[in-house]
Amino acid sequence: MLANKPFMITDQLTCSGGFAGMLGWTAAMPFDVPKTNVQASWDTRVVGSYFPELIRIVKERGPLALYTGLIPTIARAFPANAALFLGVEMGKKLFDKFVWP
């Protein structure tokens, strides 16, 4: 039924990829913020400093601080992952049509 509506499939792939990227970054952000802080500070040792940094952020700024930078990250994630999903699916269709008929 959807084979006759390629634009609808394209829209669905694009939205699926975009929202999947947004959801993925929303779940990963609390783990990414302490990692970024450790990498950005020049005076800490890298090994073993992740969990102390995580605890410090939560104690000093609260748990919502673990989502610092979420808005620009998900704004970037939507088009990037939408294009990724679309490219993979279109590539699969090309391979199915021309390489493995």
N, C-alpha and C positions, 0 to 999 in steps of 0.2 A: 504494500500500500504506500509506503513512504518512498519507494524507488522512483516514483513519478514526480516527486517533489524535492529536487536536489537542494533548493535554497532553504527549505525548511530543515533538512538534515544539516546543512551548513550552519544555520542559525543555532540549532540544538547543540552541535558540536562546539561551536564557539562559546555559547553560554555555559555549557557543561565544563569545558576547560577553564573558563574564567572563574566560575564559582568554586571549582575544585581547588584552584590555586589560592583563592582567597581563604577558603576553609583551611587549607594546609598551612598557610602562613599564620593564620589566627591560632592554630594549635601549636605551631613551632615557636612562636614569638617569645613566650616566657623562657624558653631554653636558649634562644639566640641572643637576648639582651645581655645576660651575664657573660657569655662568650665574647661578645663584641667589646664589652667593657674591659675584660682581661686582655684581649688583643690590643686594645687602644692605649692601655696604660704602660708606660715604659719602665716603671720602677717595681713591677711585681714579677714574681717568678710565675711562669706559665703552668708548670706541672703542679697540680693540687690546689689551684687557686679558684677553680670554678665554683664549687659549693660555698666557700666562704663569701665569694662575691654575690652569689644568689641570696644568701642569708642577709648580707649587708644591705642589698637593695631593698628587700622586703622590710627590714627593720627601720631603715632610714626614710624610705619614701612610700612604703605600703605596697601591697600586692599588685595594684594597678600599674605601678612603675615598670613591671615586667612586660607591659604592652607599649612601652615607649617606642614611638615611630611606627605604630601599626597602620595608621591611615595611609602614609605614603607607600608603605610596603604592599598593602593590599591593592592600592591604586596601580602599582606597577605590576602586581601579580596577575591581575585580571587580563590585560592584553597579552602579556607574555605567555601565560598558560593557555589562553584561548588560541593563540597562534600555534602553540605546540600541539594541542589536541587536533586542530584542523590540519596541520602539516602531516602529522602521523597518519591520520585517517585518509587523507588524500594520497599520501605515498602508498599506503596499503592498497588503495583502489587502483593506482597506476601499476603496481607490481602484479596485482591479481589479473589485470587486464592484459598487460603486455609481457610480463616475465613468466608468470605461472598461469597460463590460460586454462 
